């Protein structure tokens, strides 16, 4: 089960259409080469909200660390 819509289309429509969600552990594994800055559950948003949010979904922010100093 799930949608064949792209992520962009899912976010534009503010509906899941059967899309799949990731667990915090899955997000950490997928972005394992990055540093986790924050992960949290989304906030529920009413139907007329311009923002997307479902409380059973997680949102996360990861960053790529700067490379070390250059050596001669």
C-alpha positions in Angstrom: 0.0 0.0 0.0 1.2 3.5 -0.7 1.2 6.2 -3.2 3.1 6.5 -6.4 3.1 10.3 -6.1 6.4 12.0 -5.7 7.4 13.5 -2.3 6.9 17.0 -3.9 3.3 16.1 -5.0 2.5 14.7 -1.6 3.7 17.9 0.2 2.0 20.1 -2.3 -1.4 18.5 -1.8 -0.9 18.3 2.0 -2.3 14.7 2.0 -0.6 11.4 2.3 -2.6 9.5 -0.4 -1.3 6.3 1.1 2.3 7.5 1.3 4.8 5.8 3.7 6.3 7.3 6.8 9.7 6.6 8.3 10.5 5.8 11.9 13.2 7.8 13.7 15.5 4.8 13.5 15.0 4.6 9.7 15.8 8.2 9.3 19.0 7.8 11.3 20.0 4.8 9.2 19.2 6.6 5.9 21.1 9.7 6.9 23.8 7.8 8.8 26.6 9.8 7.2 25.2 13.1 8.5 24.9 14.6 12.0 21.4 14.7 13.5 20.5 18.2 14.6 16.9 17.6 15.6 14.1 15.0 15.2 10.5 15.3 16.4 7.0 14.4 15.7 5.1 16.7 13.4 2.3 18.9 14.7 -1.2 18.1 13.7 -2.5 20.8 11.2 -6.2 21.4 10.5 -7.6 20.8 7.0 -7.6 24.5 6.1 -4.0 25.1 7.2 -1.5 26.1 4.6 1.0 23.9 6.4 1.4 20.1 6.3 1.5 18.1 9.6 0.4 14.8 10.9 1.2 13.8 14.5 2.1 10.2 13.6 4.9 11.4 11.3 8.4 12.4 12.2 10.4 15.3 10.8 14.2 15.5 11.1 17.0 17.9 10.4 20.5 16.6 9.6 23.6 18.4 8.6 26.8 17.5 6.7 29.8 18.3 8.8 32.4 20.6 7.2 35.5 18.7 6.0 38.6 18.9 8.1 41.5 21.3 7.4 43.4 20.9 4.2 46.9 19.5 4.4 49.9 20.1 2.2 
